[in-house]
């Protein structure tokens, strides 16, 4: 069945725009694409009338489209530019010689002058001749140390690896003599190597630390139960005490039970949040000065990439810190911050350390996996990219006007939180109320409050006030947890400035979300406001969980990439779209 163009031009759509997902006809797509580039040019003040502009032309899709669009806009908006093409001939047989034929055709099609410069004329060498001299890889031909490429014997590798960690500990001032330190132990390679190395350095350099192991049992059958056996063996091998805390004892739920409720999509959100707080609880019970975690350089680089991809300014700076934790809380330290994952595996292998290597059964669904795959591809080409990314995160500055969350304590559990009610309590509340999706996503607070309000209303209207029937009614209505929901015979609810208001009688049924001139004056909903007041929340607030958790993600925002929390489509019948949907 033909789909109409989203702009309402009357034509049928022929494509779905990748950038926005809008169904558009060809003409409207051309207009949208070209207009966005025009907006970029004018907003950035890229050109002035009378300028001579050289377009770097390779004959590829990007430079060809650039030449075509700039020529089109130059004529449409009278930029007054003198356009020309500039190409570079690197001297690569079978590649650049062919692409330059395309450039020459573009010159004729777009009526522009063309200048070609060659490496041979400029430098006396072509790339074919250069490659014949240096070969295809400008690195050593033997397998060396992953981090530096150095050829080392086993003993020298051990010394280099351990000395770098010692330098990280001393430079970062991670420990003081007499400290009790809990090593977060999962049984995996990172925590096993961490325990072995810290014990070795503690004896070699007389740190004077009291070391112990702290493990969390998430309740994942076939994974954590087996890995804990490895942790117990490490306890015996390294002569350290061991404390194990379980999700079941702390929260009343195992991860297997949680996944049975929520499915596999957002399980890392629950596990990451609960695991972080469980470590805090365990450290408090043990009375330690700090928690040492096995996060390595690859983990931190992945987290930087994740936060860049999500635009998460709040976590971007903090995720590279070697010590994290707010005042009054037990800090976490990362002695393996600058240690490559490959070297950790090599160290564990040559030292014949016992560790558990099976991946978590839920990990393939984690968002972190995409960042990890990207990093591994980059590392093959440039091994130093891991350290480069970490240094970029460390040196990145944040504008003063950007508001960052402040750490406090949860009003319910008294553990660290950037909101009145911590993420763990929010998620646990949803599980216990039979609404497990509460607290997931950027608008988690409003979704949770709206769902709680809907639940109370549904319970009042359900037969005999049955909670089971009320929850069933809510689950049947998939829109009941959306912040901007419109139902037949009901009004639109929207949170503005932290106060959820109810708007009535929008006679035009346009895409107003309570903002158009035909909407009656908003009326405060006292029940919703009471809930907002109770939790100290507003729509723009977002619980800031740990920057990342070992062996899992801190938060999975996949749902939020599909929903525009402010305006998506019209709640009425006009068929119009929000003003920012197409992006121009």
C-alpha positions as CSV (number, residue, x, y, z in Angstrom):
1,X,0.0,0.0,0.0
2,X,1.5,3.4,-1.0
3,X,2.7,5.6,1.9
4,X,2.0,9.3,1.5
5,X,5.0,11.8,1.7
6,X,5.4,13.0,5.3
7,X,5.4,16.7,4.2
8,X,1.8,16.4,2.9
9,X,2.8,17.4,-0.7
10,X,0.3,14.9,-2.1
11,X,2.9,12.5,-3.6
12,X,3.7,9.0,-2.5
13,X,6.9,8.4,-0.5
14,X,9.6,6.5,-2.2
15,X,12.2,6.3,0.6
16,X,12.6,6.4,4.4
17,X,15.1,9.1,5.3
18,X,17.9,7.5,7.4
19,X,18.5,10.6,9.4
20,X,15.0,11.1,10.7
21,X,13.0,8.0,9.6
22,X,10.6,10.2,7.6
23,X,8.8,8.8,4.6
24,X,9.4,11.3,1.7
25,X,9.0,11.6,-2.0
26,X,12.1,12.2,-4.1
27,X,11.5,16.0,-4.5
28,X,10.9,16.6,-0.8
29,X,14.0,14.6,0.1
30,X,16.1,16.7,-2.4
31,X,14.7,19.9,-0.8
32,X,15.2,18.7,2.8
33,X,18.8,17.6,2.1
34,X,19.8,20.7,0.2
35,X,18.1,23.0,2.7
36,X,20.0,21.5,5.6
37,X,23.3,22.1,3.8
38,X,22.2,25.7,3.1
39,X,21.4,26.1,6.8
40,X,24.8,24.8,7.7
41,X,26.5,27.2,5.3
42,X,24.6,30.3,6.4
43,X,24.7,29.5,10.1
44,X,28.4,28.8,10.0
45,X,29.1,31.8,7.8
46,X,31.3,29.6,5.6
47,X,31.3,31.9,2.5
48,X,31.1,35.5,1.6
49,X,29.8,36.9,-1.7
50,X,32.6,37.1,-4.3
51,X,34.7,34.4,-2.7
52,X,36.7,31.9,-4.9
53,X,36.1,28.4,-3.5
54,X,38.1,25.3,-4.4
55,X,36.2,22.1,-3.9
56,X,38.5,19.2,-3.0
57,X,37.4,16.7,-5.7
58,X,38.4,13.0,-5.5
59,X,35.7,11.7,-7.8
60,X,34.0,9.9,-4.9
61,X,30.4,10.2,-3.7
62,X,31.1,12.9,-1.1
63,X,33.0,15.3,-3.3
64,X,30.7,14.8,-6.2
65,X,27.6,15.5,-4.2
66,X,29.3,18.5,-2.6
67,X,30.2,20.0,-5.9
68,X,26.6,19.4,-7.2
69,X,24.9,20.8,-4.1
70,X,27.1,23.9,-3.7
71,X,26.6,24.7,-7.4
72,X,22.8,24.3,-6.9
73,X,22.7,26.5,-3.8
74,X,25.0,29.1,-5.3
75,X,22.5,29.6,-8.1
76,X,19.4,29.2,-6.0
77,X,20.4,31.6,-3.2
78,X,22.8,33.8,-5.1
79,X,25.9,33.2,-3.0
80,X,28.0,34.9,-5.6
81,X,30.8,32.3,-5.4
82,X,33.4,31.5,-8.0
83,X,33.6,27.7,-7.8
84,X,36.5,25.5,-9.1
85,X,37.7,21.9,-8.5
86,X,41.0,20.9,-7.0
87,X,42.3,17.3,-7.2
88,X,45.4,15.5,-6.0
89,X,47.0,12.6,-7.9
90,X,48.8,10.4,-5.4
91,X,50.0,8.1,-8.1
92,X,48.1,4.9,-7.2
93,X,47.6,2.8,-10.2
94,X,44.2,1.3,-10.6
95,X,42.7,3.7,-8.2
96,X,43.5,7.4,-8.5
97,X,44.0,7.3,-12.3
98,X,40.5,5.9,-12.7
99,X,38.9,8.3,-10.2
100,X,40.4,11.3,-11.9
101,X,38.4,10.4,-15.1
102,X,35.3,10.9,-13.0
103,X,36.6,14.3,-11.7
104,X,37.1,15.4,-15.3
105,X,33.5,14.5,-16.1
106,X,32.3,16.5,-13.1
107,X,34.3,19.4,-14.4
108,X,32.4,19.3,-17.7
109,X,29.0,18.6,-16.1
110,X,29.3,21.4,-13.5
111,X,31.1,23.9,-15.8
112,X,34.0,24.4,-13.3
113,X,37.7,24.8,-13.8
114,X,39.9,21.9,-12.6
115,X,43.5,21.9,-11.2
116,X,45.3,18.6,-10.7
117,X,48.5,18.4,-8.6
118,X,50.5,15.1,-8.4
119,X,52.8,13.7,-5.7
120,X,55.3,13.0,-8.5
121,X,55.6,16.7,-9.4
122,X,55.4,17.9,-5.8
123,X,57.7,15.4,-4.1
124,X,59.3,13.3,-6.8
125,X,57.6,10.1,-5.6
126,X,54.3,8.4,-6.4
127,X,52.6,6.3,-3.7
128,X,53.3,3.2,-5.7
129,X,57.0,4.0,-5.5
130,X,56.8,4.8,-1.8
131,X,55.0,1.5,-1.0
132,X,57.6,-0.4,-2.9
133,X,60.2,1.1,-0.6
134,X,58.5,0.8,2.8
135,X,56.2,-2.1,2.3
136,X,52.5,-2.1,3.2
137,X,52.9,-1.9,7.0
138,X,55.1,0.6,8.7
139,X,55.6,-1.5,11.8
140,X,57.9,-4.3,13.1
141,X,57.5,-7.7,11.4
142,X,57.6,-9.7,14.6
143,X,54.9,-10.1,17.2
144,X,55.8,-7.8,20.1
145,X,54.1,-6.4,23.1
146,X,50.5,-5.2,22.2
147,X,50.8,-1.9,23.9
148,X,54.3,-0.8,22.7
149,X,55.4,-3.4,20.0
150,X,58.5,-4.2,22.1
151,X,60.0,-7.7,21.8
152,X,60.2,-9.0,25.4
153,X,61.0,-12.3,27.1
154,X,58.4,-13.5,29.7
155,X,60.2,-12.3,32.7
156,X,60.8,-8.8,31.3
157,X,57.1,-8.6,30.3
158,X,56.0,-9.5,33.8
159,X,58.3,-6.8,35.2
160,X,57.1,-4.2,32.7
161,X,53.5,-5.0,33.3
162,X,53.7,-5.0,37.1
163,X,55.9,-1.9,37.2
164,X,53.4,0.1,35.1
165,X,50.6,-0.8,37.5
166,X,52.9,0.2,40.4
167,X,53.5,3.5,38.7
168,X,49.8,4.0,38.2
169,X,49.1,3.3,41.9
170,X,51.8,5.6,43.2
171,X,51.2,8.4,40.8
172,X,47.4,8.3,41.4
173,X,47.9,8.0,45.2
174,X,45.3,5.2,45.2
175,X,46.3,3.6,48.6
176,X,47.8,4.6,51.9
177,X,49.7,2.4,54.3
178,X,47.3,0.5,56.6
179,X,44.3,0.8,54.3
180,X,41.9,-2.1,54.0
181,X,41.1,-2.6,50.3
182,X,38.3,-4.7,48.9
183,X,39.1,-6.1,45.4
184,X,35.9,-6.5,43.4
185,X,36.3,-10.1,42.3
186,X,34.2,-11.7,39.5
187,X,36.5,-14.6,38.8
188,X,37.3,-13.2,35.3
189,X,40.7,-12.4,33.9
190,X,40.7,-8.7,35.0
191,X,39.9,-9.2,38.7
192,X,42.0,-12.3,38.9
193,X,45.1,-10.5,37.5
194,X,44.3,-7.5,39.6
195,X,44.2,-9.6,42.8
196,X,47.5,-11.3,41.8
197,X,49.3,-8.1,40.9
198,X,48.2,-6.1,43.9
199,X,49.2,-8.9,46.3
200,X,52.6,-9.1,44.5
201,X,53.2,-5.3,44.6
202,X,51.9,-5.1,48.2
203,X,54.7,-7.5,49.2
204,X,57.4,-6.2,46.9
205,X,56.9,-2.5,47.7
206,X,55.6,-2.9,51.2
207,X,52.3,-1.0,50.6
208,X,51.0,-2.2,54.0
209,X,47.5,-3.0,52.7
210,X,45.0,-5.4,54.2
211,X,43.6,-7.1,51.1
212,X,40.2,-8.9,50.8
213,X,37.9,-10.1,48.0
214,X,34.4,-8.8,47.5
215,X,32.1,-10.7,45.1
216,X,28.5,-10.1,43.9
217,X,26.2,-13.0,43.0
218,X,23.8,-11.6,40.5
219,X,21.9,-14.9,40.2
220,X,22.7,-15.8,36.6
221,X,22.6,-19.6,36.2
222,X,25.4,-21.1,34.2
223,X,27.6,-18.0,34.6
224,X,27.9,-16.4,38.0
225,X,27.5,-19.7,39.9
226,X,30.4,-21.1,38.0
227,X,32.6,-18.0,38.2
228,X,32.2,-17.9,42.0
229,X,33.9,-21.2,42.2
230,X,37.0,-19.6,40.6
231,X,36.8,-16.7,43.1
232,X,36.8,-19.2,46.0
233,X,39.9,-20.8,44.5
234,X,41.6,-17.3,44.2
235,X,40.7,-16.7,47.9
236,X,42.7,-19.9,48.8
237,X,45.6,-19.2,46.4
238,X,46.1,-15.6,47.5
239,X,45.2,-16.1,51.2
240,X,42.5,-13.4,51.3
241,X,39.2,-13.3,53.0
242,X,36.1,-13.3,50.8
243,X,32.7,-11.7,51.1
244,X,29.9,-12.7,48.8
245,X,26.6,-10.7,48.5
246,X,23.7,-11.8,46.3
247,X,21.0,-9.8,44.5
248,X,18.5,-12.2,46.0
249,X,19.5,-11.3,49.6
250,X,19.8,-7.5,48.9
251,X,16.9,-6.9,46.5
252,X,14.7,-10.0,46.6
253,X,15.4,-10.7,42.9
254,X,18.0,-12.7,40.9
255,X,18.9,-11.5,37.4
256,X,17.3,-14.7,36.0
257,X,14.1,-13.6,37.6
258,X,14.4,-10.0,36.4
259,X,15.1,-11.0,32.8
260,X,12.0,-13.3,33.0
261,X,10.1,-10.1,33.8
262,X,11.7,-7.5,31.4
263,X,13.1,-9.6,28.6
264,X,16.7,-9.4,27.3
265,X,16.7,-5.8,26.0
266,X,17.3,-3.7,29.1
267,X,18.8,-6.3,31.5
268,X,22.2,-4.6,31.6
269,X,20.5,-1.5,33.0
270,X,19.2,-3.4,36.0
271,X,22.4,-5.5,36.5
272,X,24.7,-2.5,36.2
273,X,22.7,-0.3,38.7
274,X,22.2,-3.1,41.2
275,X,25.8,-4.3,41.0
276,X,27.2,-0.8,41.7
277,X,25.1,-0.4,44.8
278,X,25.8,-4.0,45.9
279,X,29.5,-3.2,45.8
280,X,28.9,-0.1,47.9
281,X,26.9,-2.2,50.4
282,X,29.6,-4.8,50.6
283,X,32.4,-2.3,51.1
284,X,30.4,-0.7,53.9
285,X,29.9,-4.0,55.6
286,X,33.6,-4.8,55.3
287,X,34.6,-1.3,56.6
288,X,37.2,-0.9,53.8
289,X,38.8,2.4,52.7
290,X,38.3,1.8,49.0
291,X,37.2,-0.7,46.3
292,X,39.7,-1.7,43.7
293,X,38.0,-2.7,40.4
294,X,39.4,-4.5,37.4
295,X,38.5,-1.9,34.8
296,X,41.3,-1.9,32.1
297,X,42.3,0.5,29.4
298,X,40.0,-1.2,26.9
299,X,37.0,-0.9,29.3
300,X,37.6,2.8,29.8
301,X,38.1,3.6,26.1
302,X,34.9,1.7,25.3
303,X,33.1,3.8,27.9
304,X,34.4,7.1,26.4
305,X,33.2,5.9,23.0
306,X,29.8,5.0,24.5
307,X,29.4,8.4,26.2
308,X,30.4,10.2,23.0
309,X,27.9,8.2,21.0
310,X,25.2,9.0,23.5
311,X,26.2,12.6,24.0
312,X,26.5,12.0,27.7
313,X,28.5,15.0,28.9
314,X,27.9,14.2,32.6
315,X,29.7,10.9,32.4
316,X,32.3,11.7,29.7
317,X,34.8,13.4,32.1
318,X,34.1,11.2,35.1
319,X,34.5,7.9,33.2
320,X,38.2,8.4,32.8
321,X,38.9,9.3,36.4
322,X,41.2,6.8,38.1
323,X,39.3,7.4,41.4
324,X,35.6,7.9,41.6
325,X,33.2,8.6,44.4
326,X,31.7,11.6,46.1
327,X,32.5,12.9,49.6
328,X,31.2,10.6,52.3
329,X,31.2,7.5,50.1
330,X,33.7,4.7,49.7
331,X,35.9,5.5,46.6
332,X,36.6,3.2,43.8
333,X,40.1,3.0,42.2
334,X,41.2,1.5,38.9
335,X,44.8,0.2,39.1
336,X,44.5,-1.4,35.7
337,X,43.4,1.9,34.0
338,X,46.4,1.9,31.6
339,X,46.7,-1.9,31.1
340,X,45.6,-3.3,27.8
341,X,43.2,-6.2,27.8
342,X,45.5,-8.2,25.5
343,X,48.3,-7.8,28.0
344,X,46.1,-8.8,30.9
345,X,45.2,-12.0,29.0
346,X,48.9,-12.6,28.2
347,X,49.9,-12.1,31.8
348,X,47.2,-14.5,33.1
349,X,48.2,-17.1,30.5
350,X,51.9,-17.1,31.1
351,X,51.5,-16.9,34.9
352,X,49.0,-19.8,34.6
353,X,46.4,-17.9,36.7
354,X,43.1,-19.6,37.2
355,X,40.2,-17.4,35.9
356,X,36.7,-17.8,34.4
357,X,36.5,-16.9,30.7
358,X,32.9,-17.5,29.8
359,X,30.9,-14.4,28.7
360,X,27.8,-13.4,30.6
361,X,24.8,-15.1,28.9
362,X,23.1,-11.6,28.7
363,X,26.1,-9.7,27.4
364,X,25.4,-10.1,23.6
365,X,22.4,-7.7,24.1
366,X,24.5,-5.0,25.7
367,X,25.0,-1.6,24.0
368,X,28.7,-1.8,25.1
369,X,29.3,-4.6,22.6
370,X,28.9,-2.1,19.7
371,X,31.6,0.2,21.2
372,X,33.8,-2.8,21.8
373,X,33.6,-4.0,18.2
374,X,34.4,-0.5,17.0
375,X,37.4,-0.2,19.3
376,X,38.8,-3.6,18.2
377,X,38.6,-2.7,14.6
378,X,40.4,0.6,15.3
379,X,43.0,-1.2,17.4
380,X,44.0,-3.4,14.5
381,X,44.9,-0.4,12.5
382,X,46.3,1.8,15.3
383,X,47.2,0.0,18.6
384,X,47.7,3.3,20.4
385,X,44.1,4.3,19.8
386,X,43.1,2.9,23.2
387,X,45.4,5.2,25.0
388,X,44.5,8.1,22.6
389,X,40.8,7.8,23.4
390,X,41.5,7.7,27.2
391,X,43.7,10.8,27.0
392,X,41.0,12.5,24.9
393,X,38.5,11.8,27.6
394,X,40.8,13.0,30.3
395,X,41.6,16.3,28.6
396,X,38.1,17.1,27.3
397,X,36.7,20.3,28.7
398,X,33.1,21.0,29.5
399,X,31.5,24.4,29.1
400,X,30.8,26.2,32.4
401,X,27.1,26.6,31.5
402,X,26.6,22.8,31.2
403,X,24.8,21.6,34.4
404,X,26.3,18.5,35.8
405,X,24.6,16.3,38.4
406,X,25.7,16.5,42.0
407,X,26.1,13.4,44.1
408,X,24.0,13.0,47.2
409,X,22.3,10.1,49.0
410,X,19.1,8.3,48.3
411,X,16.3,9.3,50.7
412,X,15.2,5.6,50.8
413,X,18.4,3.5,51.0
414,X,20.9,6.1,52.0
415,X,23.4,5.1,49.3
416,X,25.0,7.4,46.7
417,X,22.6,9.0,44.2
418,X,22.3,12.2,42.1
419,X,18.5,12.2,42.7
420,X,16.3,12.1,45.7
421,X,15.5,8.5,44.9
422,X,18.4,6.4,43.5
423,X,18.2,4.4,40.3
424,X,18.3,1.1,42.2
425,X,15.3,2.0,44.3
426,X,13.4,3.2,41.2
427,X,14.1,0.0,39.3
428,X,13.3,-2.2,42.3
429,X,10.0,-0.3,42.8
430,X,9.0,-1.1,39.3
431,X,9.8,-4.8,39.7
432,X,7.9,-5.1,42.9
433,X,4.9,-3.3,41.5
434,X,4.8,-5.5,38.4
435,X,5.8,-2.6,36.1
436,X,9.4,-3.5,35.3
437,X,9.9,-0.9,32.6
438,X,9.7,2.0,35.0
439,X,12.9,3.8,35.4
440,X,14.3,2.8,31.9
441,X,15.2,5.7,29.6
442,X,15.7,9.4,29.6
443,X,12.2,10.2,30.8
444,X,12.2,7.5,33.4
445,X,11.0,9.8,36.2
446,X,7.9,11.0,34.4
447,X,7.1,7.6,33.0
448,X,7.3,6.1,36.4
449,X,5.1,8.8,38.0
450,X,2.6,8.6,35.2
451,X,2.5,4.8,35.5
452,X,2.0,5.0,39.2
453,X,-0.8,7.5,38.8
454,X,-2.4,5.3,36.1
455,X,-2.0,2.3,38.3
456,X,-3.9,4.0,41.1
457,X,-6.7,5.1,38.8
458,X,-6.9,1.7,37.1
459,X,-7.1,0.0,40.5
460,X,-10.0,2.2,41.5
461,X,-11.8,1.3,38.3
462,X,-10.9,-2.4,38.3
463,X,-13.4,-5.0,39.7
464,X,-13.2,-5.1,43.4
465,X,-10.2,-2.8,43.2
466,X,-8.0,-5.8,42.2
467,X,-4.4,-4.9,41.8
468,X,-3.9,-7.8,39.4
469,X,-6.6,-6.5,37.1
470,X,-5.3,-3.0,37.4
471,X,-1.8,-4.1,36.3
472,X,-3.3,-6.1,33.5
473,X,-5.2,-3.1,32.3
474,X,-2.0,-1.0,32.2
475,X,0.0,-3.7,30.4
476,X,-2.8,-4.0,27.8
477,X,-2.5,-0.2,27.1
478,X,1.0,0.2,25.7
479,X,0.8,4.0,25.7
480,X,0.1,4.3,29.4
481,X,3.7,4.8,30.3
482,X,4.5,7.4,27.5
483,X,4.9,10.9,28.8
484,X,2.9,12.5,26.0
485,X,-0.1,10.2,25.5
486,X,-3.4,11.0,23.9
487,X,-6.4,8.7,24.2
488,X,-9.9,9.0,22.9
489,X,-12.0,10.9,25.4
490,X,-9.0,11.9,27.5
491,X,-6.7,14.9,27.7
492,X,-3.0,15.4,27.1
493,X,-0.7,15.3,30.1
494,X,2.7,17.0,29.9
495,X,5.3,17.9,32.5
496,X,6.5,21.5,32.2
497,X,9.1,22.9,34.6
498,X,8.8,19.9,36.9
499,X,5.0,20.3,37.2
500,X,2.8,17.8,35.3
501,X,-0.3,19.6,34.0
502,X,-3.4,18.5,32.3
503,X,-4.6,20.4,29.1
504,X,-8.2,20.1,27.9
505,X,-10.3,20.8,24.9
506,X,-7.7,21.4,22.1
507,X,-10.3,22.2,19.4
508,X,-7.8,22.1,16.5
509,X,-6.2,18.8,17.5
510,X,-2.9,20.0,16.1
511,X,0.6,19.0,17.2
512,X,0.5,21.3,20.1
513,X,1.1,19.1,23.1
514,X,-0.6,21.7,25.1
515,X,1.2,24.6,23.5
516,X,-1.1,25.9,20.8
517,X,-3.4,28.9,21.1
518,X,-6.5,26.8,20.9
519,X,-5.7,25.0,24.1
520,X,-7.5,26.0,27.3
521,X,-5.4,27.2,30.2
522,X,-3.5,24.3,31.7
523,X,-5.0,23.0,35.0
524,X,-2.6,21.5,37.6
525,X,-3.3,17.9,38.5
526,X,-2.9,17.8,42.2
527,X,-2.3,14.0,42.4
528,X,0.5,14.1,39.9
529,X,2.0,17.1,41.5
530,X,1.9,15.4,44.9
531,X,3.9,12.5,43.5
532,X,6.4,14.8,41.8
533,X,6.9,16.6,45.1
534,X,7.2,13.3,46.9
535,X,10.1,12.1,44.7
536,X,11.6,15.6,44.2
537,X,11.7,15.0,40.5
538,X,11.1,16.9,37.2
539,X,10.9,15.8,33.6
540,X,14.4,16.9,32.7
541,X,16.1,15.1,35.5
542,X,17.8,11.9,34.7
543,X,19.3,9.5,37.3
544,X,23.1,9.5,36.7
545,X,24.3,6.0,37.4
546,X,27.9,4.9,37.4
547,X,29.8,5.8,34.3
548,X,30.1,2.1,33.5
549,X,30.1,-1.2,35.3
550,X,32.4,-4.1,34.8
551,X,31.1,-6.8,32.5
552,X,27.9,-4.8,31.7
553,X,26.4,-1.5,30.7
554,X,25.3,1.2,33.1
555,X,22.3,2.1,31.1
556,X,20.7,1.0,27.8
557,X,19.0,3.9,26.0
558,X,17.9,2.1,22.9
559,X,14.2,2.9,23.5
560,X,15.0,6.6,23.7
561,X,16.6,6.6,20.2
562,X,13.2,5.7,18.9
563,X,11.0,8.1,20.8
564,X,11.1,11.9,20.8
565,X,10.1,12.7,24.3
566,X,9.0,16.3,23.4
567,X,7.1,15.9,20.2
568,X,6.7,12.8,17.9
569,X,3.5,12.8,15.9
570,X,0.3,14.7,16.3
571,X,-2.0,13.2,18.9
572,X,-5.0,14.4,16.9
573,X,-6.1,13.6,13.4
574,X,-4.4,16.4,11.4
575,X,-1.6,14.2,10.1
576,X,1.0,16.9,10.6
577,X,4.4,16.5,12.0
578,X,6.5,18.2,14.6
579,X,8.6,21.1,13.4
580,X,11.9,19.4,14.1
581,X,11.2,15.9,12.9
582,X,12.8,16.3,9.4
583,X,15.7,18.4,10.8
584,X,15.3,21.6,8.9
